[in-house]
Amino acid sequence: MEAVRNLRHEGAFLFLEPDGSGESSVEHKARDEFAKVAEALGIPHFTWRSFRRSAESAMHNKKVPLKAQQAVMGHSNPNMTLEYAETDEASKRQAVEEWGKLIFPKFSQLANSVATGMIN
């Protein structure tokens, strides 16, 4: 992270072509640099895509608004942003619990009572 923070850049974007346009060769360079850093840190199979997926998943799991995630990722379509998101176990568990409360409200109340020791 320190190496990325210390990179010189102007404007809103960190990596640009010398003329300020395009991303293709810049993306290639970024991939190469991330591979070198990952190798030096002993992180196997860590790629630029791994970095982007990790960043998106963290934003997704911290409930950053989708439009903000989309802007950070540089996607024109929010569906592409969601393709990168991986949901953590806590979020999955919460979703199932909330769904259970909607579908089986009385069962959820009973389960909570049992879990809190109010019913044996």
N, C-alpha and C positions, 0 to 999 in steps of 0.2 A: 504494500500500500504506500509506503514511503517513497518508493521509486516512482510510482504513478503520480503522487502528489508533487514531486520535484520536477516533473516534465514541464518544459516551457510550452505554453500555448496561448493563443489569443482567441477571444470570442467565446461562444457557448460550447464549442466542441474541442475535445482534447486532441484528436487526430484529424489532420486535413492534408490534402495534397499541397505541394508548394504553391499552386495557384489558388488555393482555397476551395477547390471543388473535388468531387468524387470521393469514394471510399475504397475502391477495389484494392489498390496497392497498399493503402493504409491498413485495411483489414488484414491483408496478408502479413504486413510487418507486425501488426499487433499480435496476430496468432503466433508468429515466430518468437516474439519477445516473451509472450506468456508461456510458451513452451520452455524457453530457456529458464525463466524464473521457476516454473514448476519443477523442472529437472533439478535445478540447484537446491530447491527446498525438499527434494525427495518425494514429491507428490506425483504418483503415477497417473498417466492417462489424463492429465489436466490440460484442457484446451481452451481456446478463446470461447468456444461454444459452452464449455463447462462453466466458465466465468459468467457468461451472460445468463445461463440457466440458473446458476446459484444466486445471482443478483436478483433476477425476476422472482424466483421462488421466495427469497427473503422478503421482498416487497409485498408479494401476494399474501404470505403468511402473517405479515405485520398489518395487513388490511389497508395498505396504501391504496387510495382510489385508483381504479383501473385506468382512467384517463391520464393520471400522473405516471403510472407504470408505463403506459403506452408511449408517453412523451420521452421518458428516460431511455426506453429501449429503442426509440426511433422508428417505431412501427406506424404505418399508415392505417392499419386495421387492428382493432383491439383483439380480434380473434387470434391473430398471430402472436400477440403478447401472451395470451392465455396458453398458447401452445408451449411456451417456455416454462410455465408455472408448474411446480411440483407442490402438492399439498402435504403438509406435515401431519404426523399421526394425531397430534392434539386437535388440529382443525377437523380432521376426519371424525374423530370421536365426538367432538362438539356438534358436528352436523348430524350425526346419527342420533345423538341424544335429543337435539332440538326436533328432529323429524319424529322421533318416538313420542315426544310430548304432544305433538300435533295429532298423531295417529291414535295413540293410546293414552289419553290424558289421565284416566283413572289409574292405569298401570304405573305411569310415571310417578304419580303421587304415592302409591303403595311402595314402589321401589325406593323413592327418597326416604320414606318413613323407615323402611328396613335398613337402609344404608346409614341413617343417622341414629339407629338404635331405638327408635320410638316403638317399633314393632319387632318382636322376636320371631 
